[in-house]
């Protein structure tokens, strides 16, 4: 059995209480691009950007997504500064915007233009 980040996947670090509908759309966006995704529980008290950066640091693909308890999201790459995520999404985002966050994470992995 493997632990989080051991298989190549975009890691999604979620806080306890992260809205399931946000996770569903974010993961669907990653999967639509043909990239594996893995959801991992993360500690409370971090911003979506900090969660995403920690996820990127733990991912073999060096890309992570953070989802905080309010539903805010961020995409990050392990080699970028913590305060410079390639994409963020507000808690009030629509389902298509949440899915776009997932696609953005997968596109960073594939080195494709971001939407």
Buried (B, 14 or more C-beta within 10 A) or exposed (E): EEEBBEEEBBBBBBBEEBBEEBBBBBBBBBBEBEBBBBBBEBEEEBBBBBBBBBBBBBBEBBBBBBBBBBBBBBBBBBEBEBEEBBBBBEBEBEEEBBBBBBBBBBBBBEEEEEE
